[in-house]
Amino acid sequence: MQRAPFYDDVAEGPGKGQAFWIETVDRLKLRAGGWFSEGHCQNGTIFRFPCRGDFLEGSGQIARAFAKFG
């Protein structure tokens, strides 16, 4: 996976976020990523699948809320 741009200044997530380019079998390029925490947030993984017009950084506040609860 290649690194993709991630805009922490607008994300308001729990710490530093990361983004990656993922290529599908039919050559469609998707930008995926999230917030990967150490020390807390070890109770599980949450996947959020946004709509077509949504963007990764828009999930920052949601990610922060889940991180708060561990």
mmJSON file of the N, C-alpha and C atoms, coordinates in Angstrom:
{"data_MODEL":{"atom_site":{
"group_PDB":["ATOM","ATOM","ATOM","ATOM","ATOM","ATOM","ATOM","ATOM","ATOM","ATOM","ATOM","ATOM","ATOM","ATOM","ATOM","ATOM","ATOM","ATOM","ATOM","ATOM","ATOM","ATOM","ATOM","ATOM","ATOM","ATOM","ATOM","ATOM","ATOM","ATOM","ATOM","ATOM","ATOM","ATOM","ATOM","ATOM","ATOM","ATOM","ATOM","ATOM","ATOM","ATOM","ATOM","ATOM","ATOM","ATOM","ATOM","ATOM","ATOM","ATOM","ATOM","ATOM","ATOM","ATOM","ATOM","ATOM","ATOM","ATOM","ATOM","ATOM","ATOM","ATOM","ATOM","ATOM","ATOM","ATOM","ATOM","ATOM","ATOM","ATOM","ATOM","ATOM","ATOM","ATOM","ATOM","ATOM","ATOM","ATOM","ATOM","ATOM","ATOM","ATOM","ATOM","ATOM","ATOM","ATOM","ATOM","ATOM","ATOM","ATOM","ATOM","ATOM","ATOM","ATOM","ATOM","ATOM","ATOM","ATOM","ATOM","ATOM","ATOM","ATOM","ATOM","ATOM","ATOM","ATOM","ATOM","ATOM","ATOM","ATOM","ATOM","ATOM","ATOM","ATOM","ATOM","ATOM","ATOM","ATOM","ATOM","ATOM","ATOM","ATOM","ATOM","ATOM","ATOM","ATOM","ATOM","ATOM","ATOM","ATOM","ATOM","ATOM","ATOM","ATOM","ATOM","ATOM","ATOM","ATOM","ATOM","ATOM","ATOM","ATOM","ATOM","ATOM","ATOM","ATOM","ATOM","ATOM","ATOM","ATOM","ATOM","ATOM","ATOM","ATOM","ATOM","ATOM","ATOM","ATOM","ATOM","ATOM","ATOM","ATOM","ATOM","ATOM","ATOM","ATOM","ATOM","ATOM","ATOM","ATOM","ATOM","ATOM","ATOM","ATOM","ATOM","ATOM","ATOM","ATOM","ATOM","ATOM","ATOM","ATOM","ATOM","ATOM","ATOM","ATOM","ATOM","ATOM","ATOM","ATOM","ATOM","ATOM","ATOM","ATOM","ATOM","ATOM","ATOM","ATOM","ATOM","ATOM","ATOM","ATOM","ATOM","ATOM","ATOM","ATOM","ATOM","ATOM","ATOM","ATOM"],
"id":[1,2,3,4,5,6,7,8,9,10,11,12,13,14,15,16,17,18,19,20,21,22,23,24,25,26,27,28,29,30,31,32,33,34,35,36,37,38,39,40,41,42,43,44,45,46,47,48,49,50,51,52,53,54,55,56,57,58,59,60,61,62,63,64,65,66,67,68,69,70,71,72,73,74,75,76,77,78,79,80,81,82,83,84,85,86,87,88,89,90,91,92,93,94,95,96,97,98,99,100,101,102,103,104,105,106,107,108,109,110,111,112,113,114,115,116,117,118,119,120,121,122,123,124,125,126,127,128,129,130,131,132,133,134,135,136,137,138,139,140,141,142,143,144,145,146,147,148,149,150,151,152,153,154,155,156,157,158,159,160,161,162,163,164,165,166,167,168,169,170,171,172,173,174,175,176,177,178,179,180,181,182,183,184,185,186,187,188,189,190,191,192,193,194,195,196,197,198,199,200,201,202,203,204,205,206,207,208,209,210],
"type_symbol":["N","C","C","N","C","C","N","C","C","N","C","C","N","C","C","N","C","C","N","C","C","N","C","C","N","C","C","N","C","C","N","C","C","N","C","C","N","C","C","N","C","C","N","C","C","N","C","C","N","C","C","N","C","C","N","C","C","N","C","C","N","C","C","N","C","C","N","C","C","N","C","C","N","C","C","N","C","C","N","C","C","N","C","C","N","C","C","N","C","C","N","C","C","N","C","C","N","C","C","N","C","C","N","C","C","N","C","C","N","C","C","N","C","C","N","C","C","N","C","C","N","C","C","N","C","C","N","C","C","N","C","C","N","C","C","N","C","C","N","C","C","N","C","C","N","C","C","N","C","C","N","C","C","N","C","C","N","C","C","N","C","C","N","C","C","N","C","C","N","C","C","N","C","C","N","C","C","N","C","C","N","C","C","N","C","C","N","C","C","N","C","C","N","C","C","N","C","C","N","C","C","N","C","C","N","C","C","N","C","C"],
"label_atom_id":["N","CA","C","N","CA","C","N","CA","C","N","CA","C","N","CA","C","N","CA","C","N","CA","C","N","CA","C","N","CA","C","N","CA","C","N","CA","C","N","CA","C","N","CA","C","N","CA","C","N","CA","C","N","CA","C","N","CA","C","N","CA","C","N","CA","C","N","CA","C","N","CA","C","N","CA","C","N","CA","C","N","CA","C","N","CA","C","N","CA","C","N","CA","C","N","CA","C","N","CA","C","N","CA","C","N","CA","C","N","CA","C","N","CA","C","N","CA","C","N","CA","C","N","CA","C","N","CA","C","N","CA","C","N","CA","C","N","CA","C","N","CA","C","N","CA","C","N","CA","C","N","CA","C","N","CA","C","N","CA","C","N","CA","C","N","CA","C","N","CA","C","N","CA","C","N","CA","C","N","CA","C","N","CA","C","N","CA","C","N","CA","C","N","CA","C","N","CA","C","N","CA","C","N","CA","C","N","CA","C","N","CA","C","N","CA","C","N","CA","C","N","CA","C","N","CA","C","N","CA","C","N","CA","C","N","CA","C","N","CA","C","N","CA","C"],
"label_alt_id":[null,null,null,null,null,null,null,null,null,null,null,null,null,null,null,null,null,null,null,null,null,null,null,null,null,null,null,null,null,null,null,null,null,null,null,null,null,null,null,null,null,null,null,null,null,null,null,null,null,null,null,null,null,null,null,null,null,null,null,null,null,null,null,null,null,null,null,null,null,null,null,null,null,null,null,null,null,null,null,null,null,null,null,null,null,null,null,null,null,null,null,null,null,null,null,null,null,null,null,null,null,null,null,null,null,null,null,null,null,null,null,null,null,null,null,null,null,null,null,null,null,null,null,null,null,null,null,null,null,null,null,null,null,null,null,null,null,null,null,null,null,null,null,null,null,null,null,null,null,null,null,null,null,null,null,null,null,null,null,null,null,null,null,null,null,null,null,null,null,null,null,null,null,null,null,null,null,null,null,null,null,null,null,null,null,null,null,null,null,null,null,null,null,null,null,null,null,null,null,null,null,null,null,null,null,null,null,null,null,null],
"label_comp_id":["MET","MET","MET","GLN","GLN","GLN","ARG","ARG","ARG","ALA","ALA","ALA","PRO","PRO","PRO","PHE","PHE","PHE","TYR","TYR","TYR","ASP","ASP","ASP","ASP","ASP","ASP","VAL","VAL","VAL","ALA","ALA","ALA","GLU","GLU","GLU","GLY","GLY","GLY","PRO","PRO","PRO","GLY","GLY","GLY","LYS","LYS","LYS","GLY","GLY","GLY","GLN","GLN","GLN","ALA","ALA","ALA","PHE","PHE","PHE","TRP","TRP","TRP","ILE","ILE","ILE","GLU","GLU","GLU","THR","THR","THR","VAL","VAL","VAL","ASP","ASP","ASP","ARG","ARG","ARG","LEU","LEU","LEU","LYS","LYS","LYS","LEU","LEU","LEU","ARG","ARG","ARG","ALA","ALA","ALA","GLY","GLY","GLY","GLY","GLY","GLY","TRP","TRP","TRP","PHE","PHE","PHE","SER","SER","SER","GLU","GLU","GLU","GLY","GLY","GLY","HIS","HIS","HIS","CYS","CYS","CYS","GLN","GLN","GLN","ASN","ASN","ASN","GLY","GLY","GLY","THR","THR","THR","ILE","ILE","ILE","PHE","PHE","PHE","ARG","ARG","ARG","PHE","PHE","PHE","PRO","PRO","PRO","CYS","CYS","CYS","ARG","ARG","ARG","GLY","GLY","GLY","ASP","ASP","ASP","PHE","PHE","PHE","LEU","LEU","LEU","GLU","GLU","GLU","GLY","GLY","GLY","SER","SER","SER","GLY","GLY","GLY","GLN","GLN","GLN","ILE","ILE","ILE","ALA","ALA","ALA","ARG","ARG","ARG","ALA","ALA","ALA","PHE","PHE","PHE","ALA","ALA","ALA","LYS","LYS","LYS","PHE","PHE","PHE","GLY","GLY","GLY"],
"label_asym_id":["A","A","A","A","A","A","A","A","A","A","A","A","A","A","A","A","A","A","A","A","A","A","A","A","A","A","A","A","A","A","A","A","A","A","A","A","A","A","A","A","A","A","A","A","A","A","A","A","A","A","A","A","A","A","A","A","A","A","A","A","A","A","A","A","A","A","A","A","A","A","A","A","A","A","A","A","A","A","A","A","A","A","A","A","A","A","A","A","A","A","A","A","A","A","A","A","A","A","A","A","A","A","A","A","A","A","A","A","A","A","A","A","A","A","A","A","A","A","A","A","A","A","A","A","A","A","A","A","A","A","A","A","A","A","A","A","A","A","A","A","A","A","A","A","A","A","A","A","A","A","A","A","A","A","A","A","A","A","A","A","A","A","A","A","A","A","A","A","A","A","A","A","A","A","A","A","A","A","A","A","A","A","A","A","A","A","A","A","A","A","A","A","A","A","A","A","A","A","A","A","A","A","A","A","A","A","A","A","A","A"],
"label_entity_id":["1","1","1","1","1","1","1","1","1","1","1","1","1","1","1","1","1","1","1","1","1","1","1","1","1","1","1","1","1","1","1","1","1","1","1","1","1","1","1","1","1","1","1","1","1","1","1","1","1","1","1","1","1","1","1","1","1","1","1","1","1","1","1","1","1","1","1","1","1","1","1","1","1","1","1","1","1","1","1","1","1","1","1","1","1","1","1","1","1","1","1","1","1","1","1","1","1","1","1","1","1","1","1","1","1","1","1","1","1","1","1","1","1","1","1","1","1","1","1","1","1","1","1","1","1","1","1","1","1","1","1","1","1","1","1","1","1","1","1","1","1","1","1","1","1","1","1","1","1","1","1","1","1","1","1","1","1","1","1","1","1","1","1","1","1","1","1","1","1","1","1","1","1","1","1","1","1","1","1","1","1","1","1","1","1","1","1","1","1","1","1","1","1","1","1","1","1","1","1","1","1","1","1","1","1","1","1","1","1","1"],
"label_seq_id":[1,1,1,2,2,2,3,3,3,4,4,4,5,5,5,6,6,6,7,7,7,8,8,8,9,9,9,10,10,10,11,11,11,12,12,12,13,13,13,14,14,14,15,15,15,16,16,16,17,17,17,18,18,18,19,19,19,20,20,20,21,21,21,22,22,22,23,23,23,24,24,24,25,25,25,26,26,26,27,27,27,28,28,28,29,29,29,30,30,30,31,31,31,32,32,32,33,33,33,34,34,34,35,35,35,36,36,36,37,37,37,38,38,38,39,39,39,40,40,40,41,41,41,42,42,42,43,43,43,44,44,44,45,45,45,46,46,46,47,47,47,48,48,48,49,49,49,50,50,50,51,51,51,52,52,52,53,53,53,54,54,54,55,55,55,56,56,56,57,57,57,58,58,58,59,59,59,60,60,60,61,61,61,62,62,62,63,63,63,64,64,64,65,65,65,66,66,66,67,67,67,68,68,68,69,69,69,70,70,70],
"pdbx_PDB_ins_code":[null,null,null,null,null,null,null,null,null,null,null,null,null,null,null,null,null,null,null,null,null,null,null,null,null,null,null,null,null,null,null,null,null,null,null,null,null,null,null,null,null,null,null,null,null,null,null,null,null,null,null,null,null,null,null,null,null,null,null,null,null,null,null,null,null,null,null,null,null,null,null,null,null,null,null,null,null,null,null,null,null,null,null,null,null,null,null,null,null,null,null,null,null,null,null,null,null,null,null,null,null,null,null,null,null,null,null,null,null,null,null,null,null,null,null,null,null,null,null,null,null,null,null,null,null,null,null,null,null,null,null,null,null,null,null,null,null,null,null,null,null,null,null,null,null,null,null,null,null,null,null,null,null,null,null,null,null,null,null,null,null,null,null,null,null,null,null,null,null,null,null,null,null,null,null,null,null,null,null,null,null,null,null,null,null,null,null,null,null,null,null,null,null,null,null,null,null,null,null,null,null,null,null,null,null,null,null,null,null,null],
"Cartn_x":[0.839,0.0,0.881,0.467,1.17,0.506,1.312,0.77,-0.049,-1.148,-2.006,-2.045,-2.444,-2.528,-3.572,-3.266,-4.195,-4.109,-5.235,-5.285,-5.687,-4.675,-4.911,-5.492,-5.157,-5.602,-7.127,-7.813,-9.275,-9.952,-9.19,-9.781,-10.296,-9.585,-9.955,-10.088,-9.24,-9.292,-8.436,-8.401,-7.615,-6.144,-5.375,-3.962,-3.746,-2.617,-2.258,-2.961,-3.531,-4.17,-3.245,-3.584,-2.814,-3.781,-3.359,-4.177,-3.306,-3.939,-3.248,-4.094,-3.431,-4.142,-4.291,-5.499,-5.785,-6.337,-5.818,-6.296,-7.109,-8.315,-9.188,-8.78,-9.38,-9.036,-9.412,-10.407,-10.784,-10.112,-8.985,-8.109,-8.704,-9.686,-10.246,-9.372,-9.013,-8.149,-9.011,-8.844,-9.58,-8.611,-9.013,-8.197,-8.812,-8.041,-8.51,-7.522,-7.972,-7.076,-7.825,-7.164,-7.792,-6.794,-7.182,-6.366,-5.974,-4.683,-4.162,-3.495,-4.129,-3.674,-2.895,-1.977,-1.245,-1.6,-1.774,-2.036,-3.511,-4.332,-5.766,-6.462,-7.732,-8.52,-8.185,-7.961,-7.594,-8.748,-9.959,-11.108,-11.684,-11.231,-11.755,-11.432,-12.011,-11.821,-13.177,-13.254,-14.499,-14.25,-15.084,-15.02,-16.173,-15.88,-16.918,-16.788,-17.881,-17.895,-18.688,-17.997,-18.69,-19.343,-20.202,-20.867,-19.89,-20.319,-19.474,-18.939,-19.749,-19.325,-18.652,-18.547,-17.931,-16.415,-15.686,-14.229,-13.722,-12.561,-11.973,-11.842,-11.366,-11.134,-12.429,-13.558,-14.847,-15.221,-14.495,-14.756,-13.944,-13.18,-12.292,-12.991,-14.076,-14.794,-15.432,-15.91,-16.477,-15.387,-14.22,-13.097,-12.652,-12.64,-12.252,-13.23,-14.516,-15.535,-15.358,-15.119,-14.909,-13.622,-12.562,-11.295,-11.46,-12.3,-12.563,-13.145,-13.946,-14.567,-13.727,-12.567,-11.657,-12.048],
"Cartn_y":[-1.182,0.0,1.241,2.215,3.499,4.464,5.344,6.378,7.352,7.836,8.819,10.063,11.191,12.397,12.241,12.795,12.807,14.176,14.791,16.178,16.219,16.05,16.054,17.367,18.459,19.767,19.936,19.201,19.284,18.042,16.99,15.717,15.733,16.393,16.446,15.047,14.131,12.759,12.554,11.317,10.991,10.746,11.762,11.605,11.729,11.249,11.326,10.243,10.647,9.69,9.343,8.268,7.836,7.43,7.622,7.212,6.463,5.558,4.714,4.586,4.378,4.074,2.569,2.121,0.702,0.578,-0.376,-0.576,-1.868,-1.762,-2.923,-3.766,-4.951,-5.836,-5.223,-4.336,-3.679,-2.309,-2.127,-0.948,0.352,0.268,1.461,1.815,3.074,3.52,4.087,3.554,4.012,4.54,5.598,6.12,5.621,4.866,4.298,4.659,4.645,4.947,5.095,5.683,5.864,6.274,6.046,6.391,5.103,4.882,3.648,3.984,3.606,4.005,2.893,3.294,2.351,2.653,1.626,1.828,1.834,2.484,2.454,2.05,1.941,1.512,0.082,-0.781,-2.149,-3.127,-2.621,-3.504,-4.005,-3.495,-3.942,-2.976,-3.244,-2.421,-1.985,-0.746,-0.22,0.156,-0.335,0.025,0.956,2.036,2.961,3.085,2.86,2.937,4.171,5.266,6.511,6.453,7.395,7.515,8.056,8.096,8.549,9.967,10.879,12.264,12.554,11.575,11.748,11.611,12.007,11.893,11.367,10.766,10.103,11.031,12.221,13.147,13.53,13.394,13.696,12.732,11.642,10.647,10.904,11.97,12.256,12.379,13.109,13.285,11.985,11.179,9.875,8.977,8.974,8.164,8.605,9.909,10.419,9.959,9.961,9.525,8.043,7.199,5.778,5.547,6.29,6.142,6.49,7.462,7.875,6.72,5.882,4.757,3.479,3.569,2.427,1.437],
"Cartn_z":[0.0,0.0,0.0,-0.777,-0.802,0.172,0.745,1.624,0.786,1.362,0.712,1.593,1.047,1.871,2.972,4.136,5.262,5.901,6.165,6.638,8.111,8.992,10.44,10.938,10.289,10.766,10.704,9.869,9.804,10.386,10.659,11.08,12.517,13.415,14.828,15.439,15.01,15.499,16.732,17.237,18.431,18.096,17.986,17.626,16.125,15.691,14.274,13.471,12.361,11.466,10.314,9.62,8.457,7.357,6.123,4.983,3.979,3.243,2.268,1.01,-0.109,-1.352,-1.452,-1.721,-1.934,-3.34,-4.1,-5.467,-5.536,-6.09,-6.213,-7.422,-7.54,-8.659,-10.003,-10.021,-11.278,-11.43,-10.726,-10.859,-10.315,-9.437,-8.8,-7.609,-7.481,-6.4,-5.275,-4.06,-2.896,-1.854,-1.16,-0.064,1.237,1.995,3.252,4.35,5.567,6.671,7.967,8.922,10.219,11.259,12.488,13.637,14.316,14.46,15.015,16.344,17.425,18.758,19.432,20.28,21.113,22.557,23.337,24.757,25.106,24.309,24.546,23.253,23.276,22.102,21.709,22.681,22.353,22.542,22.692,22.879,21.568,20.45,19.171,18.059,16.921,15.729,15.214,14.801,14.247,12.801,11.917,10.505,10.195,9.5,9.061,7.551,6.859,5.404,4.989,4.686,4.337,2.954,2.724,1.422,0.389,-0.828,-1.933,-1.73,-1.234,-1.072,0.258,1.127,2.436,2.301,3.333,3.287,4.625,4.608,5.767,6.967,6.751,7.856,8.568,7.903,8.52,9.632,9.769,10.815,12.076,12.101,13.228,14.556,14.613,15.879,16.342,15.402,15.742,16.316,15.68,16.152,17.542,17.783,19.088,20.163,19.848,20.812,21.148,20.152,20.41,21.188,20.874,21.587,23.067,23.346,24.722,25.548,24.913,25.596,25.552,24.918,24.862,23.809],
"occupancy":[1.0,1.0,1.0,1.0,1.0,1.0,1.0,1.0,1.0,1.0,1.0,1.0,1.0,1.0,1.0,1.0,1.0,1.0,1.0,1.0,1.0,1.0,1.0,1.0,1.0,1.0,1.0,1.0,1.0,1.0,1.0,1.0,1.0,1.0,1.0,1.0,1.0,1.0,1.0,1.0,1.0,1.0,1.0,1.0,1.0,1.0,1.0,1.0,1.0,1.0,1.0,1.0,1.0,1.0,1.0,1.0,1.0,1.0,1.0,1.0,1.0,1.0,1.0,1.0,1.0,1.0,1.0,1.0,1.0,1.0,1.0,1.0,1.0,1.0,1.0,1.0,1.0,1.0,1.0,1.0,1.0,1.0,1.0,1.0,1.0,1.0,1.0,1.0,1.0,1.0,1.0,1.0,1.0,1.0,1.0,1.0,1.0,1.0,1.0,1.0,1.0,1.0,1.0,1.0,1.0,1.0,1.0,1.0,1.0,1.0,1.0,1.0,1.0,1.0,1.0,1.0,1.0,1.0,1.0,1.0,1.0,1.0,1.0,1.0,1.0,1.0,1.0,1.0,1.0,1.0,1.0,1.0,1.0,1.0,1.0,1.0,1.0,1.0,1.0,1.0,1.0,1.0,1.0,1.0,1.0,1.0,1.0,1.0,1.0,1.0,1.0,1.0,1.0,1.0,1.0,1.0,1.0,1.0,1.0,1.0,1.0,1.0,1.0,1.0,1.0,1.0,1.0,1.0,1.0,1.0,1.0,1.0,1.0,1.0,1.0,1.0,1.0,1.0,1.0,1.0,1.0,1.0,1.0,1.0,1.0,1.0,1.0,1.0,1.0,1.0,1.0,1.0,1.0,1.0,1.0,1.0,1.0,1.0,1.0,1.0,1.0,1.0,1.0,1.0,1.0,1.0,1.0,1.0,1.0,1.0],
"B_iso_or_equiv":[0.0,0.0,0.0,0.0,0.0,0.0,0.0,0.0,0.0,0.0,0.0,0.0,0.0,0.0,0.0,0.0,0.0,0.0,0.0,0.0,0.0,0.0,0.0,0.0,0.0,0.0,0.0,0.0,0.0,0.0,0.0,0.0,0.0,0.0,0.0,0.0,0.0,0.0,0.0,0.0,0.0,0.0,0.0,0.0,0.0,0.0,0.0,0.0,0.0,0.0,0.0,0.0,0.0,0.0,0.0,0.0,0.0,0.0,0.0,0.0,0.0,0.0,0.0,0.0,0.0,0.0,0.0,0.0,0.0,0.0,0.0,0.0,0.0,0.0,0.0,0.0,0.0,0.0,0.0,0.0,0.0,0.0,0.0,0.0,0.0,0.0,0.0,0.0,0.0,0.0,0.0,0.0,0.0,0.0,0.0,0.0,0.0,0.0,0.0,0.0,0.0,0.0,0.0,0.0,0.0,0.0,0.0,0.0,0.0,0.0,0.0,0.0,0.0,0.0,0.0,0.0,0.0,0.0,0.0,0.0,0.0,0.0,0.0,0.0,0.0,0.0,0.0,0.0,0.0,0.0,0.0,0.0,0.0,0.0,0.0,0.0,0.0,0.0,0.0,0.0,0.0,0.0,0.0,0.0,0.0,0.0,0.0,0.0,0.0,0.0,0.0,0.0,0.0,0.0,0.0,0.0,0.0,0.0,0.0,0.0,0.0,0.0,0.0,0.0,0.0,0.0,0.0,0.0,0.0,0.0,0.0,0.0,0.0,0.0,0.0,0.0,0.0,0.0,0.0,0.0,0.0,0.0,0.0,0.0,0.0,0.0,0.0,0.0,0.0,0.0,0.0,0.0,0.0,0.0,0.0,0.0,0.0,0.0,0.0,0.0,0.0,0.0,0.0,0.0,0.0,0.0,0.0,0.0,0.0,0.0],
"pdbx_formal_charge":[null,null,null,null,null,null,null,null,null,null,null,null,null,null,null,null,null,null,null,null,null,null,null,null,null,null,null,null,null,null,null,null,null,null,null,null,null,null,null,null,null,null,null,null,null,null,null,null,null,null,null,null,null,null,null,null,null,null,null,null,null,null,null,null,null,null,null,null,null,null,null,null,null,null,null,null,null,null,null,null,null,null,null,null,null,null,null,null,null,null,null,null,null,null,null,null,null,null,null,null,null,null,null,null,null,null,null,null,null,null,null,null,null,null,null,null,null,null,null,null,null,null,null,null,null,null,null,null,null,null,null,null,null,null,null,null,null,null,null,null,null,null,null,null,null,null,null,null,null,null,null,null,null,null,null,null,null,null,null,null,null,null,null,null,null,null,null,null,null,null,null,null,null,null,null,null,null,null,null,null,null,null,null,null,null,null,null,null,null,null,null,null,null,null,null,null,null,null,null,null,null,null,null,null,null,null,null,null,null,null],
"auth_seq_id":[1,1,1,2,2,2,3,3,3,4,4,4,5,5,5,6,6,6,7,7,7,8,8,8,9,9,9,10,10,10,11,11,11,12,12,12,13,13,13,14,14,14,15,15,15,16,16,16,17,17,17,18,18,18,19,19,19,20,20,20,21,21,21,22,22,22,23,23,23,24,24,24,25,25,25,26,26,26,27,27,27,28,28,28,29,29,29,30,30,30,31,31,31,32,32,32,33,33,33,34,34,34,35,35,35,36,36,36,37,37,37,38,38,38,39,39,39,40,40,40,41,41,41,42,42,42,43,43,43,44,44,44,45,45,45,46,46,46,47,47,47,48,48,48,49,49,49,50,50,50,51,51,51,52,52,52,53,53,53,54,54,54,55,55,55,56,56,56,57,57,57,58,58,58,59,59,59,60,60,60,61,61,61,62,62,62,63,63,63,64,64,64,65,65,65,66,66,66,67,67,67,68,68,68,69,69,69,70,70,70],
"auth_comp_id":["MET","MET","MET","GLN","GLN","GLN","ARG","ARG","ARG","ALA","ALA","ALA","PRO","PRO","PRO","PHE","PHE","PHE","TYR","TYR","TYR","ASP","ASP","ASP","ASP","ASP","ASP","VAL","VAL","VAL","ALA","ALA","ALA","GLU","GLU","GLU","GLY","GLY","GLY","PRO","PRO","PRO","GLY","GLY","GLY","LYS","LYS","LYS","GLY","GLY","GLY","GLN","GLN","GLN","ALA","ALA","ALA","PHE","PHE","PHE","TRP","TRP","TRP","ILE","ILE","ILE","GLU","GLU","GLU","THR","THR","THR","VAL","VAL","VAL","ASP","ASP","ASP","ARG","ARG","ARG","LEU","LEU","LEU","LYS","LYS","LYS","LEU","LEU","LEU","ARG","ARG","ARG","ALA","ALA","ALA","GLY","GLY","GLY","GLY","GLY","GLY","TRP","TRP","TRP","PHE","PHE","PHE","SER","SER","SER","GLU","GLU","GLU","GLY","GLY","GLY","HIS","HIS","HIS","CYS","CYS","CYS","GLN","GLN","GLN","ASN","ASN","ASN","GLY","GLY","GLY","THR","THR","THR","ILE","ILE","ILE","PHE","PHE","PHE","ARG","ARG","ARG","PHE","PHE","PHE","PRO","PRO","PRO","CYS","CYS","CYS","ARG","ARG","ARG","GLY","GLY","GLY","ASP","ASP","ASP","PHE","PHE","PHE","LEU","LEU","LEU","GLU","GLU","GLU","GLY","GLY","GLY","SER","SER","SER","GLY","GLY","GLY","GLN","GLN","GLN","ILE","ILE","ILE","ALA","ALA","ALA","ARG","ARG","ARG","ALA","ALA","ALA","PHE","PHE","PHE","ALA","ALA","ALA","LYS","LYS","LYS","PHE","PHE","PHE","GLY","GLY","GLY"],
"auth_asym_id":["A","A","A","A","A","A","A","A","A","A","A","A","A","A","A","A","A","A","A","A","A","A","A","A","A","A","A","A","A","A","A","A","A","A","A","A","A","A","A","A","A","A","A","A","A","A","A","A","A","A","A","A","A","A","A","A","A","A","A","A","A","A","A","A","A","A","A","A","A","A","A","A","A","A","A","A","A","A","A","A","A","A","A","A","A","A","A","A","A","A","A","A","A","A","A","A","A","A","A","A","A","A","A","A","A","A","A","A","A","A","A","A","A","A","A","A","A","A","A","A","A","A","A","A","A","A","A","A","A","A","A","A","A","A","A","A","A","A","A","A","A","A","A","A","A","A","A","A","A","A","A","A","A","A","A","A","A","A","A","A","A","A","A","A","A","A","A","A","A","A","A","A","A","A","A","A","A","A","A","A","A","A","A","A","A","A","A","A","A","A","A","A","A","A","A","A","A","A","A","A","A","A","A","A","A","A","A","A","A","A"],
"auth_atom_id":["N","CA","C","N","CA","C","N","CA","C","N","CA","C","N","CA","C","N","CA","C","N","CA","C","N","CA","C","N","CA","C","N","CA","C","N","CA","C","N","CA","C","N","CA","C","N","CA","C","N","CA","C","N","CA","C","N","CA","C","N","CA","C","N","CA","C","N","CA","C","N","CA","C","N","CA","C","N","CA","C","N","CA","C","N","CA","C","N","CA","C","N","CA","C","N","CA","C","N","CA","C","N","CA","C","N","CA","C","N","CA","C","N","CA","C","N","CA","C","N","CA","C","N","CA","C","N","CA","C","N","CA","C","N","CA","C","N","CA","C","N","CA","C","N","CA","C","N","CA","C","N","CA","C","N","CA","C","N","CA","C","N","CA","C","N","CA","C","N","CA","C","N","CA","C","N","CA","C","N","CA","C","N","CA","C","N","CA","C","N","CA","C","N","CA","C","N","CA","C","N","CA","C","N","CA","C","N","CA","C","N","CA","C","N","CA","C","N","CA","C","N","CA","C","N","CA","C","N","CA","C","N","CA","C","N","CA","C","N","CA","C","N","CA","C"],
"pdbx_PDB_model_num":[1,1,1,1,1,1,1,1,1,1,1,1,1,1,1,1,1,1,1,1,1,1,1,1,1,1,1,1,1,1,1,1,1,1,1,1,1,1,1,1,1,1,1,1,1,1,1,1,1,1,1,1,1,1,1,1,1,1,1,1,1,1,1,1,1,1,1,1,1,1,1,1,1,1,1,1,1,1,1,1,1,1,1,1,1,1,1,1,1,1,1,1,1,1,1,1,1,1,1,1,1,1,1,1,1,1,1,1,1,1,1,1,1,1,1,1,1,1,1,1,1,1,1,1,1,1,1,1,1,1,1,1,1,1,1,1,1,1,1,1,1,1,1,1,1,1,1,1,1,1,1,1,1,1,1,1,1,1,1,1,1,1,1,1,1,1,1,1,1,1,1,1,1,1,1,1,1,1,1,1,1,1,1,1,1,1,1,1,1,1,1,1,1,1,1,1,1,1,1,1,1,1,1,1,1,1,1,1,1,1]
}}}
